[in-house]
Amino acid sequence: MSSPTLTDKVSKMIRQDILTGQLLPGQKLVVADLKSRYAVGASPIREALVQLSSDKYVKFKPQKGCWVSPVSVDELTEIFESLRIIGRFLLEKSIQSGNEDWELKVLTSYHKLSRSLQSSQGQDLDIKLNEWDELHRQFHSSLLSGSNSTIMFHFYLDLIDQLKRYDYILLNKESIYIEHAKVIEDHEIIMKAAFSGDTEKALEKLDAHSTNTLELLKKFINN
């Protein structure tokens, strides 16, 4: 038997590799291969896979083994609908409760996001996507962080994590890079509406951004 600490560590490593597309949807997870990959014994691997199956990141098939959970339009749509509901709640509370520190955090994350496309010139597309994914997450997290709703906010972050598989695996990186350049303006509009206290406009633009992103991801799944 392995220690709970080691099992948790292995579980986090496997989960990260699933989220970032190092382990692909539908890929069979062979204990012997994972032992070599993570340099640990079979027990923490098996226990970590059980943990991850309860979190829906992997699927067990009796007598057949374990696979990375597949991706689907239905799952993607459900994640986005959940994000839309929670995001609206958190944004409205952030606008009501946000202070100067919140505004500075949001403004800083926006500038980093808007500069990322120019600063990544000459880098390969994987680096561009990795940078965008992290900065995009930081912007939205900053925007909603003024809500002071810890439980809802962490639930939101968990849903964002679940989207990473779609970002890393399904996107045509060249065309999505073009799309990234198009949405910078939308982020600025959302930010300015939030700062001015125009809740209706901020929520409207956040919904539109979410819908556009969902439809873009659906297109890549279907193709």
N, C-alpha and C positions, 0 to 999 in steps of 0.2 A: 504493500500500500504506500502511496505517496502522501506527502504532507499537504494540507489544504492550501498553504502558501504556494507550493510548487505547482499544484493543480491550477490555482488561479492565475499564476504567471503564464503557464502553458496555454490556458484558455484565452488569455488576453493576446498572446502572440498569434494563435490560430485565427482568432476573431479579426485581428488587424490585417492578417494576410487575406482573409476573405473579403473584408471591406475594401481593400485596396486592389483587389483583383489578382493578387499573387496566387491565390487558390480560386479557381474559376467556378462559376455556377455549374452544378452537375458533375463536377470532378469527384472521382472516388477518393476517399481519404483512407489510405492504407497505413495501418499503425507502423509497420516497419519503415515506410518512407518518412513518416512524420518523426519517428525516433531519430533518424539520421538528420532530418532537416533542423530539428530543435535541440538535438544533442541531449535528450532526456530518455528515461525508461518508458516502458510500455504502459505502466500503471497510470502515471499522470496524463499520458496521452488519452487513454480510454476515459478517464474521469473527466478530462476537459471536454471531450466530445459529447459526453452525457450532458454536461452543463450547457454546451452550445446548442444541443438539440432542444433543450427546454426553452432557450431563447430564440429558436427558429432559424439559427444560422446554419445548422446542419440537419440532415434527415437520416434516420436509421431505417433500414429495410431488414426485417428478420431473416436470418440465415444468409443474407447477401452482403451486408456491410453498411458503410456510412458514406454519404455523399454531401458535398456542399449544396445547400438549398438552392433550387433554381430561381431565376428571376422571372417576373411576369408582369404584364400590363395591369392585371387585377391588383397585384400587391403594390405596384407603383402608384396606382390611382388611390388606393386606400391610404398609403403613407401620405400622399399629398393632401388628401381631404383632411386627415388628422392634423397635418401641419397648418393647413389653412385655418381650421377652427381654433387651434391653440395659439397660432401666430397672431390672429386678430385680437384675441383676448389679451395677450402679452403686450402687443403694440399699443392698444388703447390704454392699458394701465401705465405703460412707460411714458406715454404722452402726458398723462395726468400727473405722474409722480416724478418724472425725470428732472434732474437738476443740472447744474453746469458741468459737473464731473461726467454725467451721462452724455451730455452733448459733446464734450471734448472727446470722449471715448468713441462715439459714433463718427465724429468728423475725422478723427485720426484713422479709423479703420476704412472709411470711405476713400481717403486720399491714398492709402496704401493699395487699395483695390484698383483705383483708377490709374495709378502709376504702374501697376504690375504688367500691363500689356506692353507698354513702351520699354520698361526695363528688362523685359524678357527677350528682346530682340537678339537673335543669334543663338538662343538656347534651343535645345530640341523640344519637340512638342510634349513629351512626357513631363519635362520640367515645367513647361508653361501650364499644363493642366494641373499638376500637383500644386503649384503656387496659387493658381486661381481658386482651386477648390478650398484651400486653407483660408485665403483672404476673403473669399465669398462667405464662408462660414463665420469668420470673425465679424464681418460687417453685420450680418443678420443677428448674430449673437449679441453684439453690442447694442444694436437697435432695440432689442427686446429685453435687455438686461436691466433697464430702469424700472421694470415692473415690480421688483421686490417680491416676486412669486416663485420661491425657490423650487418647490416641487414641480410645478407646471413648466418652469424653465428647463429643468433637467430632463423632463419627459420630452420636451421639444428637442433638446440636444441629442437625445437617444434616437429620435426619429431622423434627425439630420444624419447621424451616423449610418443609419440603414440605407440612406440614399447613396452612400459612397460607392457601393458595388455598381450602381447604375452609372455613376459618373466615370469610374475608372474602366469599366468593361465595355459599356455599350456605346459610348460616344465616338463618333468619327472626329478625331481630334482636330483635323484641319478645319472642318466646317464649324465645329463648336467654338473654335478660337475666334472665328468671325462673329458668331453669335455673342460671344462675351463682349466684344467691342460695342455691340448694339445696345446692350442692357445697362451700360454704365450710366447713361442718362436717366434711366428709370430709377436706379438707386439714388441718384441725386435728388430726383423729384420726391421720392418717398422720404428721404432725410429732411429736406427743406419743409415739407408739409408737416412732418412730426415736430420739427423745431418751432414752427409757427403755431402749433396747436390745432392745425386743420386735420382733425381726426378722420373725418369722412374721406378726404382726398388721400390721406396716407393709407387708409385701409383699402380704398378702391385700387390704388396703384400696387399695393402689396398683393392683392388678389389677382390682379392682371399679370404681375410678374410670376406668381406661382402657376397660374394657368398656362402661360406661355412656356414656362420651363417644363411643365408636365407634358404638353403637346410635343415639344421638341424631343423629349426622352422617349415618348411613345413612338415617334417616327423612327428612332434608331433601333428600338426593340423590334418593331415590325419589319424593319429592313434587315 
